[in-house]
Amino acid sequence: MLSFRRKRAAMSWYRWQGDALILTLRVQPRSREDALGEPHGDALKVRLRAPPVDGKANARLTAFLGEIFGVPRRRVSILSGESTRSKVLRIDDPQQLPAQIAPRGWSGAGKKSAC
């Protein structure tokens, strides 16, 4: 039972809302590279090179997530946390998923493969 709880807690940083993916993130600006990290409590850690000045980190975050999920930047929106490191984002109809989210049999383009 304990392993089930750990798996459930490890995935509490994302949820599906229809075709939209809702992510809870903990952003670390001014990092060496742009990268998805490991879960950090109930949030996924995201490292960004951009500084947290004049919206640069938020702009880079939406562009970076758009690249990862295969969507234009306009389909990535910040729901909460515009001026904090803890953020909730919405990605409309992601076309690809990183390994942390992709269910078994995922083939991209919003469809599961027949496997």
C-alpha positions, 0 to 999 in steps of 0.5 A: 500500500505504501508504494501506491501512496508514493506513486500517487504523491509523485504524480500530484503535480499534474492533472487532466482537465478535458484535453488540457493538462494542468501543471503545478510547477516550482520554477528555478530561474537563473539556472545553467540550463532550461530543464524539467527536474524532479518532483518537488513536493506537490510540484514539478521543478523546472529550471530556466536560464532566464532571470526573474526580471520584467517577465523574462522567466515567465516568457521563457517558461511558456516557450520552453513548455510549448517546445516540450509539449509540442504546442505553440506558446499561445496554448500555454497559459499561467493560471496562477503564480505570475510573480512567484516561483510556485506556478500553475499552468494550463497546456491546451491539447498537448501533442507530446508528453515527457516521460514523467507524464506519458502513459503507457501506450502513448503515441503522441498527437493526443492518441494512445497507440493500440499496444 
